[in-house]
């Protein structure tokens, strides 16, 4: 089963952070963020959508942990792990720049988007970022290699 994301990593919080450090940011970053971050991301719908969770406190990483827990409870897989490709997670350049400036991890801040699971990703409204898998391993593959997802605090 595929894991899909609707929205962009860290978008809602980076919009808020941009307002806090407005004098230190160029207009090319501020304008797109203010327009996009203000628009709510509607929840995906459909009978193929399972384990829908918002990307709130703790960001994408915490939402992925919740998603795997939900899939385990719904017995989609038991035990339920996941494999995510970090470079497949949608993120805006403006978010990256603001997070670098403020020393924040864009994958650990609220996004205003959604994570969900579906069997038929061709009909779903979102970006495939990984898959659920049998077993307990919850891994993220990035440029620096594969790491295990940490349980959110």
C-alpha positions in Angstrom: 0.0 0.0 0.0 1.3 3.4 -0.9 1.8 6.4 1.5 0.7 9.6 0.0 1.1 13.2 1.1 -1.1 16.1 0.2 0.5 19.5 0.7 4.1 20.6 1.4 6.4 19.7 4.3 6.5 22.5 6.8 4.4 24.9 4.8 2.0 26.3 7.4 4.7 26.8 10.0 7.1 28.3 7.6 4.4 30.8 6.6 4.1 31.8 10.3 7.9 31.9 10.7 8.2 34.1 7.7 6.0 36.7 9.4 8.2 36.6 12.5 11.5 37.3 10.6 10.0 39.4 7.8 12.8 42.1 7.9 15.5 39.5 7.3 13.8 37.8 4.3 13.8 38.8 0.7 10.4 39.5 -1.0 11.0 36.5 -3.4 10.6 34.2 -0.4 7.9 36.1 1.5 5.3 36.6 -1.3 4.9 33.0 -2.4 4.8 31.7 1.2 2.2 34.2 2.3 -0.1 33.3 -0.6 0.3 29.5 -0.4 0.6 29.0 3.4 -2.6 30.9 4.0 -4.7 28.5 1.8 -6.0 25.4 3.7 -5.2 22.0 2.2 -8.5 20.0 2.0 -8.5 16.5 3.2 -8.3 13.8 0.6 -11.6 11.8 0.1 -12.6 8.5 -1.4 -13.2 4.9 -0.5 -9.5 4.1 -1.2 -8.2 6.6 1.4 -7.1 4.8 4.7 -5.4 6.1 7.9 -5.8 9.8 7.1 -3.8 11.9 9.5 -3.0 15.7 9.5 0.6 16.8 9.5 0.5 18.9 12.7 2.8 19.1 15.7 6.0 17.1 15.1 5.7 17.6 11.3 6.0 14.9 8.6 8.1 12.5 10.8 5.6 12.4 13.6 2.7 12.1 11.2 4.4 9.1 9.5 4.8 7.4 12.9 1.0 8.0 13.6 0.1 6.7 10.2 2.0 3.4 10.7 0.4 3.0 14.1 -3.1 3.6 12.6 -2.4 1.1 9.8 -1.3 -1.4 12.4 -4.5 -0.8 14.4 -6.7 -1.2 11.3 -4.7 -4.4 10.5 -3.6 -3.2 7.1 -0.3 -4.8 8.1 0.6 -6.3 11.4 3.1 -5.4 12.6 3.2 -2.4 10.3 6.4 -0.6 9.2 7.1 1.8 6.4 9.7 2.9 3.9 9.7 6.6 2.8 11.9 8.3 0.3 12.8 11.7 1.7 13.4 13.3 -1.7 9.8 12.3 -2.7 8.3 14.4 0.1 7.0 17.7 -1.4 8.7 20.7 0.0 9.0 24.3 -1.2 12.4 26.0 -1.6 11.0 29.0 0.4 10.4 26.6 3.4 13.9 25.2 3.1 15.4 28.7 3.1 13.4 29.9 6.1 14.2 26.8 8.1 17.9 27.1 7.4 17.8 30.8 8.5 16.0 29.9 11.7 17.8 26.5 12.3 14.5 24.5 12.1 14.0 21.1 10.5 11.2 21.5 7.9 10.2 17.9 8.4 9.5 18.5 12.1 7.3 21.5 11.9 3.5 21.7 11.0 2.6 21.5 7.4 -1.1 22.0 7.1 -1.2 19.0 4.9 -2.2 15.3 5.1 -0.7 11.9 5.0 -2.8 8.9 4.0 -2.6 5.3 2.7 -4.2 4.1 -0.5 -4.0 1.0 -2.7 -4.7 2.9 -5.9 -2.4 6.0 -6.0 -3.4 6.8 -9.6 -6.9 7.9 -8.4 -5.7 9.7 -5.3 -5.0 13.4 -4.8 -1.5 13.4 -3.4 2.2 12.5 -4.0 3.4 9.0 -3.3 6.3 9.3 -0.8 6.7 5.6 0.2 5.0 2.4 1.1 3.7 0.5 4.1 5.4 -2.8 4.7 5.2 -5.8 7.0 7.5 -5.7 9.9 8.5 -3.1 12.5 11.1 -1.2 10.6 10.1 2.4 9.9 12.8 3.8 7.6 13.5 7.0 5.7 15.9 6.9 2.7 17.7 10.1 2.0 20.8 11.4 0.4 22.8 10.5 3.5 21.6 6.9 3.4 18.8 5.0 5.2 17.9 5.9 8.8 15.2 4.7 11.2 12.3 7.0 12.0 12.3 8.1 15.6 9.2 7.8 17.7 7.8 11.3 18.4 8.0 12.7 21.9 
